[in-house]
C-alpha cells in the first residue's frame, strides 16, 4: 500500500473516477470532517485493488491538510445489496483506506432478511475489520440525518447538496491542468531569466542589436504565454463560481470553496511570478539598450578619433609657411579645407552624448568618461593647432605683403637713385651736397614704410642701406674738400652692387619669420601650459556661475513668501545648515579669485602667486567641509520635497541640489590636479619653485580639510578641542601600554594584545580615540572617534626606535611611569609623526628657555634631553 501512495492527478485515473464507485461530494461533518461516499455499485467486489487504491488515495488528497487532519467520514450505501457486499466493502476500506478515519456509517440492506443477517454479522465480524473507529449501522437515511446535516448530503442520501459527478471531474482536471500550466510557465520564465543572467554582452553593434532583438522576441512570446495562463485561470474561476452567480440562494460547498481558493492562489502566484519577471526584464532590457548605446558610442569614438588623429598627423607635417603672397594664400585655403574635414563638431557632439549617458546612470561610466575626456582633449588640440597654423600663416602673409611693398618700391627706388647720381657731378662740393640732400630725403621715406631700422628685417634691406652709407661717407668727404679740377672717370662696375633677386631673398624672410614669430608658438610646453590656464579660468567661471545659481535659485528662494508653503517643516530656519558658508565661498571667488586668475592669461607666471597670496582665504573650504555631514543629513530628510523640485525646474538643472553642493569639495581637488599638470609642463623652468609652493599650499588645505572632518567626529572629550592648538596630524595605529604601577596581568595582556587607536596630534595635546563605524539611515558608514585618553605635550618624551620593529616608537611621561608603544603602518608614516612630535617638543623647549631662569632651564633640559638627543634604541 505504501508503494502505491504517490501524487495523482485526475487525468491519470479518469476512467476509474467515471465509474463513480467512490465520490467526494464536498459535504462536511459537523466538525468539518470531509465526507467520502461509497454509493451503491453492483460490481464493487470486482474493482481491482490498484484502481480502488488510486481512487481513494486521490479523493483523500483533495481536501486541505487542515480538513484532512480532522479525519474522514465514510458513508457506505448498501440499502439494495446484501450483507456480503457490506462485509466486502468494510474489509476493503479497512485494508486500503490511506487517510485518517473518524466515523463509518453503513446504510444496511433494506430487505428484512439481509438486515437481520447484517445485524448479526456486524456483531460477529466487527473485530475482523480491524477498524479503530466506530462503525454505525443505519436503517435509513433519516437515521443518517441525525448525524450529518441535510445540507451536507447529496440528494441520493436525502440531502440538499447539489453534486454533479461529471462536472466535478471536469473542475478537478481543469484545476490540475491550470496548476501544471502555472508550474510550466514559471519554469520557462526561470529558464529564460537564467539564460539572460548568463548572457555575455557582445562587443560590437551588430551582435548587440541581434541579441536585443532575440531577447525581446522571446520576452514577447513568454508574455503571451502568461496572458493565456491568466485567462485560463480566470475562466476556470468563473466556472467554479457559476452556481453562486446564477442563483443568489446557492452556496458553494467547502470543497468548491477550496477549489476557488486554489485557483486564486495559483493566479496570485502567476501574478507574483510575472511581476518578478517584469522587474528582472526591465533591468536586463535597460542594460542591453545601454550596451547598444555604448557600442554605438565606442564605434563613433573610434571613427572620430582615427579621423582626427590622421588630420593631426597631417597637420603636424604641414610645416610650409610659404615663400610668396600667392603661396601663403594657397596654404591658407588648404588649411581651411583641412579644418572642415576635422569633424570637430561631430567629436564635440559625441562627447556631449557621452556625458548624457553618464548623467542617465549608464552602467559603463568608467569606460565612457575617459573617452569623453579624450574627445575634448583631441578637439582642443586640433583647434589649438589649427589656430596656431592660422596665426603663423597670417603673420607670414602680412610679412610677405610688406616685403613685396618694400622690395618692389623702396629698394628699387633707392638703387635707382644711387645709379642716377652721376659721379662727375659729385666731384664738386656743390654736387656732393646736392647728392647728400637727395639721399637724406630718400632715407626719411623709410619711416613711412615702418622701416626705421631696415638692417633687422632682411639682408636685402641691409645691402641697400650699406650702399647708401658708403655713398654718404664718400659724398661727405667730397663736400668737405676744396674744389679742384678732376678728370672725369666713368663709373666702375663694382661701385654698383648687383641687385639681389627677390626670389633669393624670400627664404631669408621665411627664416626671419620663424625666428621672430614662430619660435615661441611652436613650443609644445607653451600650448600645454596655456591650455591648462585656459581650462582653469573657464572652469572657474563655470564654478562661479554654478555657485550663483545655487544661491539665487535655492537659498534665496527659501525666503520667497510665495514658496514658503512648499518648504517642509524639517527645513524651516535651517538654511545655514543646508548651505553652510557657500555664500562666503561665492563672494570670494566672484569678487577676488576669478579676477586675479583672469589676469594671468597674459602673465602665466603670476598664477602660482595667486594661490600663495590667497592661502588664508582658501581656508573657508575647511569650514564648509566641517558642516557637510550636517547638510547631508538634512538633505536626506527633505531632499525629495516639492520645493526643491520646483527650484530645480526653474533653474533647468539636470542634477538635483545635492550634486551641486559637492562642487566646492570637487573644486579644491581640481586646483590640485591642474597645478600638478602645470608642474609637468614647466619642469626646470622659471617659476617652477613657485608652482611647487602653490601645490604644497593646496595640498595643505586639503589635508587641513581632511583632518578637520576627522576632528569633528570626536566624541566623549569633555574639553574644547579648539583650545588644544592646531591639529598637526591624525591617523590610526596599533598601541600597547606599559605601566610601572598596576597589576602584572594587565601589563602582560597589554604587552601582547595591541589596541586599535586613532591618534590626534595637537600642539598642546595628544588624544587617543577608538574608531567606530555606524550606519546612518541605510546610507554609507560614518566614522566616529570615541575619546579614550590624552597626554599633554608638555609632559611627554619620545623614543624613536624600538628594538625588533622599525615601525614602532614610544611616547612616555613622568620618567617612563607610563609608556605607549605605537606601531605605524609603514616606516615613512612613523618618521613623519616623529618629525612632527619633535618639532612640537623642540618648540616648547625654546619657549621655556625664554620664560624661565637658568635653574628652571636646567630642569627642563634634563627632561627634554631624550627628545633633543633622539634615543637611538631600546634594549
C-alpha positions in Angstrom: 0.0 0.0 0.0 2.8 2.4 0.8 4.5 1.7 -2.5 1.3 2.8 -4.3 1.0 6.2 -2.5 2.1 8.8 -5.0 0.9 12.1 -6.3 -2.0 11.5 -8.6 -4.0 13.7 -10.9 -7.5 13.2 -12.3 -6.3 12.6 -15.8 -4.2 9.6 -14.6 -7.4 7.8 -13.3 -10.1 9.4 -15.3 -11.7 6.1 -16.2 -11.8 4.9 -12.6 -13.3 8.2 -11.5 -16.1 8.0 -14.1 -17.2 4.6 -12.7 -18.3 6.5 -9.6 -17.8 3.8 -7.0 -16.5 6.4 -4.6 -17.2 10.2 -4.6 -16.1 13.3 -2.7 -19.3 15.3 -2.8 -18.0 18.3 -0.9 -20.1 17.7 2.2 -18.7 18.0 5.6 -19.5 16.7 9.1 -20.4 18.9 12.0 -16.8 19.4 12.9 -15.7 20.0 9.3 -14.6 16.4 8.5 -14.7 15.6 4.8 -17.3 13.1 3.7 -16.5 10.3 1.2 -19.5 8.4 -0.1 -19.4 4.9 -1.5 -22.7 4.8 -3.4 -24.4 1.5 -4.4 -22.2 -0.1 -7.1 -23.1 -3.6 -8.3 -19.6 -4.6 -9.2 -17.8 -3.2 -6.2 -16.2 -6.5 -5.4 -14.8 -6.8 -8.9 -12.9 -3.5 -8.8 -9.2 -4.2 -9.0 -7.3 -3.3 -5.8 -5.0 -0.9 -7.7 -8.0 1.0 -9.1 -9.6 1.2 -5.7 -6.5 2.4 -4.0 -5.8 5.0 -6.7 -9.3 6.5 -6.5 -9.4 6.5 -2.7 -5.9 8.0 -2.5 -6.8 10.7 -4.9 -10.0 11.6 -3.1 -8.2 11.9 0.3 -5.6 14.2 -1.3 -8.1 16.8 -2.4 -9.3 18.4 0.9 -6.9 20.8 2.7 -4.5 19.5 5.2 -6.5 21.1 8.0 -9.7 19.4 7.0 -7.9 16.0 6.3 -6.3 16.1 9.8 -9.8 16.1 11.4 -10.5 12.7 9.8 -12.7 11.5 7.0 -16.3 10.3 7.4 -17.2 7.3 5.3 -20.8 6.7 4.2 -21.4 3.2 2.6 -24.8 3.0 0.9 -25.7 -0.7 0.6 -29.5 -0.4 1.0 -30.2 -2.5 -2.1 -27.4 -5.0 -1.5 -26.6 -8.0 0.7 -24.7 -8.4 3.9 -21.9 -10.0 1.9 -21.5 -6.7 0.0 -21.4 -4.8 3.2 -18.8 -7.1 4.6 -16.7 -6.9 1.4 -16.8 -3.1 1.4 -15.8 -2.7 5.1 -13.0 -5.2 4.6 -11.6 -3.4 1.6 -11.9 0.0 3.2 -10.2 -1.2 6.4 -7.3 -2.6 4.5 -6.7 0.1 1.9 -8.0 3.4 3.1 -5.0 5.8 3.2 -6.5 8.6 5.2 -7.3 9.3 8.8 -10.8 7.9 9.6 -13.2 9.4 12.0 -16.6 7.6 11.5 -18.0 4.9 9.3 -21.7 5.0 8.5 -23.3 2.0 6.8 -26.8 2.1 5.4 -27.6 -1.6 5.9 -29.7 -3.6 3.4 -33.3 -2.7 3.4 -34.7 -6.2 2.9 -35.6 -7.8 6.2 -33.6 -11.0 6.0 -30.5 -9.2 4.8 -30.9 -6.6 7.5 -31.1 -9.3 10.2 -28.1 -11.0 8.8 -26.2 -7.7 8.7 -27.0 -7.0 12.4 -25.7 -10.4 13.4 -22.7 -10.2 11.0 -21.6 -6.8 12.3 -21.6 -8.2 15.8 -19.6 -11.3 14.9 -17.1 -9.8 12.5 -16.6 -6.3 13.9 -13.1 -7.2 15.2 -12.2 -8.8 11.9 -12.5 -5.4 10.1 -9.6 -4.0 12.3 -11.1 -0.5 12.3 -10.2 1.7 15.2 -13.2 4.0 14.6 -16.9 3.4 15.3 -18.9 1.6 12.6 -22.5 2.8 12.8 -25.2 0.7 11.2 -28.2 2.8 10.0 -31.5 1.6 8.9 -32.4 4.6 6.8 -31.3 8.0 5.6 -33.4 9.5 8.3 -31.1 8.0 10.8 -28.1 9.4 8.9 -29.7 12.9 9.2 -29.3 12.7 12.9 -25.5 12.6 12.5 -25.0 14.8 9.4 -26.9 17.9 8.3 -29.0 17.5 5.2 -27.2 20.4 3.5 -24.0 18.4 3.5 -25.6 15.3 1.9 -26.5 14.7 -1.7 -30.0 14.1 -3.0 -29.4 10.3 -3.1 -28.9 10.4 0.7 -31.9 12.6 1.3 -29.9 15.9 1.4 -30.0 19.2 -0.5 -26.3 19.4 -1.6 -26.0 19.8 -5.4 -23.5 17.5 -6.8 -22.8 16.5 -10.5 -20.1 13.9 -10.8 -19.2 14.8 -14.4 -18.9 18.5 -13.5 -16.8 17.6 -10.5 -14.3 15.6 -12.7 -14.3 18.5 -15.2 -13.4 21.0 -12.5 -10.7 18.8 -11.0 -9.0 18.2 -14.4 -9.2 21.9 -15.2 -7.7 22.9 -11.8 -4.9 20.4 -12.2 -4.2 21.4 -15.8 -4.1 25.1 -14.7 -1.7 24.2 -11.9 0.6 22.4 -14.4 0.4 25.4 -16.7 1.4 27.8 -13.8 4.3 25.5 -13.0 5.4 25.1 -16.6 5.2 28.9 -17.1 7.2 29.6 -14.0 9.9 27.2 -15.2 10.0 28.8 -18.6 10.4 32.2 -17.0 13.1 31.0 -14.7 15.0 29.3 -17.5 14.8 32.4 -19.6 15.9 34.5 -16.7 18.9 32.2 -16.1 19.8 32.5 -19.8 19.6 36.3 -19.6 21.7 36.5 -16.5 24.4 34.2 -18.0 24.4 36.0 -21.3 27.7 37.8 -22.1 27.3 41.3 -23.6 28.6 41.5 -27.2 31.5 43.7 -28.2 30.1 45.1 -31.4 27.0 46.9 -32.6 25.5 44.3 -34.9 25.7 41.4 -32.4 24.2 43.6 -29.7 21.3 44.6 -31.9 20.7 40.9 -32.8 20.9 39.9 -29.1 18.5 42.6 -28.1 16.0 41.7 -30.9 16.2 37.9 -30.0 15.7 38.6 -26.3 12.8 41.0 -27.0 11.0 38.4 -29.2 11.4 35.7 -26.6 10.1 38.0 -23.9 7.1 38.9 -26.1 6.3 35.2 -26.6 6.6 34.5 -22.8 4.3 37.4 -22.1 1.7 35.9 -24.4 2.0 32.6 -22.6 1.4 34.5 -19.3 -1.6 36.2 -20.7 -3.1 32.9 -21.9 -2.4 31.3 -18.5 -4.1 34.2 -16.6 -7.1 34.0 -19.0 -7.3 30.2 -18.4 -7.3 30.7 -14.6 -9.9 33.5 -14.8 -12.2 31.3 -16.9 -11.9 28.4 -14.5 -12.6 30.6 -11.6 -15.8 31.8 -13.3 -16.9 28.3 -14.0 -16.5 27.2 -10.3 -18.4 30.2 -9.1 -21.2 29.8 -11.7 -23.8 28.4 -9.3 -23.5 31.4 -7.0 -23.6 33.7 -9.9 -26.7 32.0 -11.4 -28.6 32.0 -8.1 -28.2 34.2 -5.1 -29.5 31.5 -2.8 -26.9 29.0 -3.9 -23.8 28.4 -1.8 -20.6 26.8 -2.7 -19.6 23.6 -0.8 -16.4 23.6 1.3 -14.6 21.6 -1.4 -15.8 24.1 -4.0 -14.6 27.0 -1.8 -11.2 25.2 -1.5 -11.2 24.9 -5.3 -11.8 28.7 -5.6 -9.0 29.4 -3.1 -6.7 27.0 -5.0 -7.3 28.8 -8.3 -7.0 32.2 -6.7 -3.7 31.1 -5.1 -2.4 29.9 -8.4 -3.4 33.2 -10.1 -1.7 35.2 -7.3 1.4 33.0 -7.8 1.3 33.7 -11.5 0.9 37.4 -10.9 3.9 37.4 -8.5 6.0 35.5 -11.0 5.0 37.9 -13.7 5.9 40.9 -11.6 9.3 39.5 -10.6 10.0 38.5 -14.3 8.9 42.0 -15.5 11.2 43.7 -12.9 14.1 41.5 -14.0 13.4 42.0 -17.7 13.2 45.8 -17.2 16.7 45.8 -15.7 18.1 43.4 -18.3 16.4 45.2 -21.2 17.8 48.5 -19.9 21.3 47.0 -19.7 21.0 45.7 -23.3 19.9 49.1 -24.5 22.7 50.8 -22.6 25.1 48.2 -24.1 23.9 49.1 -27.6 24.3 52.8 -26.8 27.8 52.0 -25.5 28.7 50.0 -28.7 27.4 52.9 -30.9 29.4 55.4 -28.8 32.6 53.3 -29.0 32.2 52.8 -32.7 31.7 56.5 -33.4 34.6 57.3 -31.0 37.0 55.1 -32.9 35.9 56.6 -36.2 36.2 60.2 -35.0 39.5 59.6 -33.1 41.0 57.9 -36.2 40.0 60.8 -38.4 41.2 63.5 -36.0 44.5 61.6 -35.3 45.2 61.3 -39.1 44.4 65.0 -39.6 46.6 65.9 -36.6 49.4 63.9 -38.1 48.8 65.6 -41.5 48.7 69.0 -39.8 51.9 68.2 -37.9 53.6 67.6 -41.2 52.2 70.9 -42.6 55.2 73.0 -41.9 55.4 75.1 -45.0 54.7 78.8 -44.3 55.1 80.0 -47.9 57.7 81.9 -49.8 55.3 84.4 -51.5 51.9 86.0 -51.0 50.4 83.7 -53.6 51.8 80.6 -51.9 50.7 81.7 -48.4 47.1 82.3 -49.7 47.1 78.8 -51.2 48.3 77.3 -47.9 45.5 79.2 -46.1 42.9 77.7 -48.4 44.4 74.2 -47.8 44.3 74.8 -44.0 40.6 75.8 -44.3 39.8 72.6 -46.2 41.7 70.6 -43.6 39.7 72.2 -40.8 36.4 71.4 -42.5 37.5 67.7 -42.6 38.4 67.8 -38.9 34.9 66.6 -37.7 35.4 68.8 -34.5 31.7 69.4 -34.3 31.0 65.7 -34.5 33.5 65.0 -31.8 32.1 67.6 -29.5 28.5 66.3 -30.2 29.8 62.8 -29.4 31.4 63.9 -26.2 28.1 65.6 -25.2 26.3 62.4 -25.9 28.7 60.5 -23.7 28.1 63.0 -20.9 24.4 62.5 -21.2 24.9 58.7 -21.0 26.8 59.3 -17.7 24.0 61.5 -16.4 21.5 58.8 -17.2 23.3 56.4 -14.9 24.9 54.3 -17.6 26.5 51.1 -16.2 29.8 51.7 -18.1 30.6 55.2 -16.7 34.2 54.2 -16.1 34.5 53.4 -19.8 32.6 56.4 -21.2 34.1 59.2 -19.1 37.8 58.7 -20.3 36.6 58.7 -23.9 34.7 62.0 -23.3 37.8 63.5 -21.8 39.9 62.1 -24.7 37.4 63.6 -27.3 37.6 67.0 -25.5 41.4 66.9 -25.5 41.6 65.9 -29.2 39.2 68.7 -30.1 41.1 71.2 -28.1 44.5 70.0 -29.5 43.2 70.1 -33.1 41.6 73.6 -32.5 44.7 74.9 -30.9 46.9 73.5 -33.7 44.6 75.0 -36.3 44.6 78.4 -34.6 48.4 78.2 -34.4 48.7 77.5 -38.1 46.3 80.3 -38.9 48.4 82.7 -36.8 51.6 81.6 -38.4 50.3 81.8 -41.9 48.6 85.1 -41.2 51.8 86.7 -39.9 53.6 85.2 -42.9 51.1 86.7 -45.3 51.4 90.1 -43.6 55.2 89.9 -43.7 55.3 88.9 -47.4 53.0 91.7 -48.3 55.2 94.2 -46.5 58.3 92.7 -48.1 56.7 93.0 -51.5 55.9 96.6 -50.9 59.4 97.3 -49.5 61.3 95.3 -52.1 59.4 96.4 -55.2 59.2 100.1 -54.3 61.6 101.3 -51.7 64.6 99.2 -52.6 64.2 99.7 -56.3 63.8 103.4 -55.9 66.9 103.6 -53.7 69.0 101.7 -56.1 67.8 103.8 -59.0 68.6 107.0 -57.1 72.1 105.8 -56.4 72.6 104.7 -60.0 71.3 108.0 -61.4 73.7 110.2 -59.4 76.5 111.0 -61.9 79.9 110.6 -60.4 81.4 113.5 -62.3 78.8 115.9 -60.8 79.5 114.6 -57.3 83.2 115.6 -57.5 82.4 119.2 -56.7 81.4 120.4 -53.2 78.1 121.7 -54.5 77.3 118.5 -56.4 78.2 116.3 -53.4 76.0 118.4 -51.1 73.1 118.1 -53.5 73.5 114.3 -53.7 73.6 114.1 -49.9 70.4 116.1 -49.6 68.7 113.6 -52.1 69.9 110.6 -50.1 68.8 112.0 -46.8 65.3 112.8 -48.2 65.1 109.3 -49.6 66.2 107.6 -46.3 63.5 109.7 -44.5 60.8 107.8 -46.5 61.8 104.6 -44.7 59.6 105.7 -41.7 56.6 105.7 -44.0 57.1 102.0 -44.5 57.8 101.4 -40.8 61.4 100.5 -41.7 63.3 102.8 -39.4 65.8 100.0 -38.8 65.9 98.0 -42.1 69.0 96.1 -41.1 67.0 94.0 -38.7 64.4 92.8 -41.3 66.4 91.1 -44.0 69.7 91.1 -45.8 68.3 92.8 -48.9 67.4 96.0 -47.0 70.8 95.7 -45.2 72.6 95.7 -48.6 70.7 98.8 -49.8 71.3 100.5 -46.5 75.1 99.7 -46.8 75.1 101.1 -50.3 73.7 104.4 -49.0 76.0 104.5 -46.1 79.1 104.2 -48.3 77.8 106.8 -50.7 77.1 109.2 -47.8 80.6 108.8 -46.4 82.2 109.5 -49.8 80.0 112.5 -50.5 80.6 114.0 -47.1 84.4 113.8 -47.8 84.0 115.4 -51.2 81.7 118.1 -49.8 84.3 118.9 -47.1 87.3 119.3 -49.6 88.2 122.3 -51.8 87.1 122.2 -55.3 89.8 121.0 -57.6 89.8 120.0 -61.3 89.4 116.3 -61.7 89.5 114.0 -64.6 86.1 112.7 -65.3 86.0 108.9 -64.7 83.3 106.6 -65.8 81.5 104.7 -63.1 83.3 101.5 -62.1 81.2 98.4 -62.5 82.0 97.3 -58.9 80.7 100.5 -57.5 77.1 99.5 -58.1 76.4 96.2 -56.2 74.4 93.8 -58.2 70.7 93.8 -57.1 69.6 90.8 -55.3 66.7 88.8 -56.8 63.5 88.9 -54.8 63.3 85.1 -55.1 66.7 84.7 -53.4 65.7 86.9 -50.5 62.3 85.4 -49.7 63.8 82.3 -48.0 65.6 84.7 -45.7 62.3 86.3 -44.9 60.9 82.9 -44.0 63.8 82.2 -41.7 63.4 85.6 -40.0 59.7 84.9 -39.5 60.4 81.5 -37.9 62.9 83.1 -35.5 60.9 86.2 -34.6 57.3 84.8 -34.5 57.1 81.0 -34.7 59.7 80.0 -32.2 57.6 80.7 -29.1 54.4 79.3 -30.7 56.0 76.1 -31.8 57.0 75.2 -28.3 54.8 72.2 -27.0 55.1 73.4 -23.4 53.7 76.8 -24.3 50.5 75.3 -25.7 50.1 72.8 -22.8 50.7 75.4 -20.2 48.3 77.8 -22.0 45.7 75.1 -22.3 45.8 74.3 -18.6 45.5 78.0 -17.6 42.6 78.4 -20.1 40.9 75.3 -18.6 41.5 76.7 -15.0 39.9 80.0 -16.0 37.0 78.5 -17.9 36.1 76.0 -15.2 36.5 78.8 -12.6 33.9 80.9 -14.4 31.5 77.9 -14.7 32.1 77.2 -11.0 31.2 80.8 -10.0 28.1 80.6 -12.2 27.0 77.4 -10.6 27.5 78.8 -7.1 25.5 81.9 -8.1 22.7 79.7 -9.4 22.6 77.6 -6.2 22.4 80.8 -4.0 19.8 82.6 -6.2 17.8 79.5 -7.3 17.7 77.7 -3.9 19.0 79.6 -0.9 17.2 82.9 -1.8 14.0 81.1 -2.8 13.8 79.8 0.8 12.9 83.4 1.8 10.4 83.7 -1.0 6.9 84.1 0.6 5.3 82.6 -2.5 7.1 79.3 -1.9 7.0 79.1 1.9 4.1 76.6 1.8 6.3 74.2 -0.2 9.1 74.1 2.4 8.9 71.1 4.7 8.9 71.7 8.4 12.2 69.9 8.9 13.8 72.6 6.7 12.4 75.6 8.4 15.1 78.1 9.6 17.9 75.7 8.6 19.2 77.4 5.6 22.6 77.9 7.2 22.8 74.1 7.9 22.0 73.1 4.4 24.2 75.6 2.6 26.9 76.2 5.2 29.2 79.1 4.2 28.5 78.7 0.5 27.7 82.4 0.1 31.1 83.3 1.6 32.8 81.0 -0.9 30.9 82.5 -3.8 31.7 86.1 -2.8 35.4 85.2 -2.5 35.6 83.6 -5.9 33.4 86.0 -7.7 34.9 89.3 -6.4 38.5 88.3 -5.9 39.9 84.9 -7.0 38.3 84.8 -10.5 39.5 88.3 -11.4 43.0 87.5 -10.2 43.5 84.4 -12.2 41.9 86.0 -15.3 44.8 88.5 -15.1 47.2 85.5 -15.5 46.2 85.0 -19.2 48.9 87.4 -20.4 51.2 86.7 -17.4 51.1 82.9 -16.7 54.0 83.2 -14.2 51.7 85.1 -11.8 49.3 82.1 -11.4 51.2 80.4 -8.6 51.4 83.7 -6.7 47.5 83.9 -6.7 47.3 80.7 -4.7 50.1 81.7 -2.3 48.6 85.1 -1.8 45.1 83.7 -1.0 46.3 80.8 1.1 44.4 82.1 4.2 41.3 82.9 2.2 41.1 79.4 0.9 40.7 78.1 4.4 37.0 78.8 4.1 36.7 75.4 2.5 37.6 73.8 5.8 34.5 75.4 7.4 32.3 74.3 4.5 33.5 70.7 4.8 33.0 70.6 8.6 29.4 71.4 8.0 28.9 68.9 5.2 27.8 66.0 7.3 25.0 68.1 8.9 24.0 69.3 5.4 23.8 65.8 4.0 21.8 64.5 7.0 19.3 67.4 6.5 19.1 66.7 2.7 18.3 63.0 3.3 15.3 64.2 5.4 13.8 66.6 2.9 15.6 66.2 -0.4 12.5 64.9 -2.2 10.3 67.8 -1.2 8.3 69.7 -3.9 10.2 72.9 -3.0 13.5 71.6 -4.3 11.8 70.0 -7.4 10.2 73.4 -8.2 13.6 75.2 -7.8 15.3 72.6 -10.0 12.7 73.0 -12.7 13.1 76.8 -12.7 16.8 76.5 -13.0 16.6 73.8 -15.7 19.2 71.8 -13.8 19.6 68.2 -14.8 21.0 67.3 -11.4 19.5 67.8 -8.0 20.8 70.3 -5.4 22.9 67.7 -3.5 25.1 67.2 -6.6 25.8 70.9 -6.7 26.6 71.1 -3.0 29.5 68.8 -3.7 31.0 71.4 -6.2 33.2 73.1 -3.5 34.8 69.9 -2.4 35.4 68.9 -6.1 36.8 72.4 -6.8 39.6 72.4 -4.3 40.7 68.9 -5.7 40.6 70.4 -9.2 43.1 73.0 -8.2 45.5 70.3 -7.0 45.2 68.4 -10.4 45.7 71.5 -12.5 48.7 72.6 -10.5 50.3 69.2 -10.9 49.8 69.4 -14.7 51.3 72.8 -14.8 54.4 71.5 -12.9 54.8 68.7 -15.6 54.8 71.4 -18.3 57.2 73.7 -16.6 59.9 71.4 -15.2 63.3 73.1 -14.8 62.0 76.4 -16.0 61.4 79.8 -14.4 58.5 79.8 -11.9 58.7 76.0 -11.1 59.6 76.7 -7.5 56.5 79.0 -7.0 54.3 76.4 -8.6 55.6 73.7 -6.3 54.9 76.0 -3.3 51.4 76.7 -4.6 50.7 73.0 -5.0 52.0 72.4 -1.5 49.6 75.2 -0.3 46.6 73.5 -1.9 47.7 70.1 -0.6 48.0 71.6 2.9 44.4 73.0 2.6 43.1 69.6 1.5 45.0 68.0 4.5 43.5 70.6 6.8 40.0 69.9 5.5 40.5 66.2 5.8 41.9 66.5 9.3 39.1 68.7 10.4 36.5 66.3 9.1 38.0 63.6 11.4 38.3 66.1 14.3 34.5 67.0 14.3 33.8 63.3 14.7 35.5 63.1 18.1 33.0 62.2 20.8 33.3 61.9 24.6 36.0 64.6 25.0 34.9 66.9 27.8 37.1 69.8 26.9 37.1 72.1 23.9 39.3 70.8 21.1 39.7 74.3 19.8 41.8 75.1 22.9 44.3 72.2 22.0 46.1 74.3 19.4 46.5 73.4 15.7 45.7 69.9 14.6 49.0 68.7 13.1 48.5 65.0 12.3 45.8 62.3 12.7 45.8 58.6 11.9 45.2 55.0 13.0 47.9 52.9 14.9 48.4 49.7 16.9 49.0 50.8 20.5 50.5 48.8 23.5 50.6 50.3 27.0 53.0 49.5 29.8 52.6 50.8 33.3 55.1 50.5 36.2 52.2 50.7 38.6 49.4 48.3 38.3 48.6 44.6 38.1 51.1 42.3 36.4 48.4 40.6 34.5 47.2 43.8 33.0 50.8 44.6 32.0 51.2 41.2 30.2 47.9 41.4 28.4 48.6 45.0 27.3 52.0 43.9 26.0 50.8 41.1 23.7 47.4 42.4 22.5 47.5 45.8 20.8 44.7 48.3 20.9 43.4 49.9 17.7 43.6 53.6 18.4 43.2 56.7 16.2 45.6 59.4 17.3 45.1 63.2 17.0 48.3 65.3 17.5 47.7 68.9 18.5 50.4 71.4 19.5 49.2 71.1 23.2 47.8 67.6 23.5 47.9 64.1 22.0 44.4 62.4 22.0 43.9 58.6 21.9 40.5 57.6 20.4 38.8 54.5 19.3 37.3 54.5 15.8 33.7 53.4 15.4 31.7 53.0 12.2 27.9 53.3 12.2 25.2 53.1 9.6 23.1 56.2 9.2 19.6 55.6 7.8 20.7 52.9 5.4 23.5 55.2 3.9 27.2 54.5 3.9 29.0 54.0 7.1 30.2 57.1 9.0 33.2 57.1 11.3 33.2 58.5 14.8 36.1 58.6 17.3 35.4 57.8 20.9 37.8 59.6 23.3 39.9 57.2 25.5 42.9 59.1 26.8 45.0 62.2 26.4 48.6 63.3 27.0 49.8 66.8 27.5 52.6 67.5 25.1 54.4 69.5 27.8 54.9 66.3 29.8 55.9 63.6 27.3 59.1 62.3 25.8 59.7 60.0 22.8 61.9 57.1 22.0 62.3 57.0 18.2 63.3 53.3 17.8 62.0 50.2 19.5 64.1 47.0 19.3 62.6 44.4 17.0 60.3 46.5 14.8 61.4 49.6 12.8 57.8 50.7 12.6 57.4 51.2 16.3 58.2 54.2 18.6 57.4 55.1 22.1 55.7 58.1 23.8 56.1 58.2 27.6 55.9 60.6 30.5 56.7 61.0 34.2 60.0 59.2 33.9 58.6 56.3 31.8 56.0 55.6 34.5 53.5 55.1 31.7 54.7 54.1 28.2 52.7 53.9 25.0 54.3 51.7 22.3 52.9 52.9 18.9 53.2 50.9 15.7 52.7 52.7 12.4 51.6 51.0 9.1 54.9 52.0 7.5 58.4 53.3 8.3 57.6 56.5 6.3 54.5 57.2 8.4 56.4 56.6 11.6 59.2 59.0 10.6 56.6 61.7 9.7 54.9 61.5 13.1 58.3 61.5 14.9 59.3 64.6 12.9 56.1 66.5 13.9 56.3 65.5 17.5 60.0 66.5 17.7 59.0 69.9 16.2 56.3 70.4 18.9 58.6 69.4 21.8 61.6 71.4 20.5 59.3 74.5 20.1 58.1 74.1 23.6 61.6 73.8 24.9 62.7 77.0 23.1 59.6 78.8 24.5 60.6 77.6 28.0 64.1 79.0 27.6 62.7 82.4 27.0 60.5 82.4 30.1 62.4 80.7 32.8 65.5 81.3 34.8 68.7 79.2 34.4 67.8 76.8 37.1 64.4 76.1 35.6 66.0 75.8 32.3 68.4 73.2 33.6 65.5 71.1 34.8 63.7 71.3 31.5 66.9 70.3 29.6 67.1 67.1 31.7 63.5 66.3 31.0 63.7 67.1 27.2 67.1 65.5 26.8 65.8 62.3 25.2 63.9 64.4 22.6 66.9 66.5 21.6 69.3 63.6 21.6 66.8 61.2 20.0 67.2 57.9 22.0 68.6 55.5 19.3 67.2 52.2 20.6 65.6 50.3 23.5 67.3 47.2 24.9 
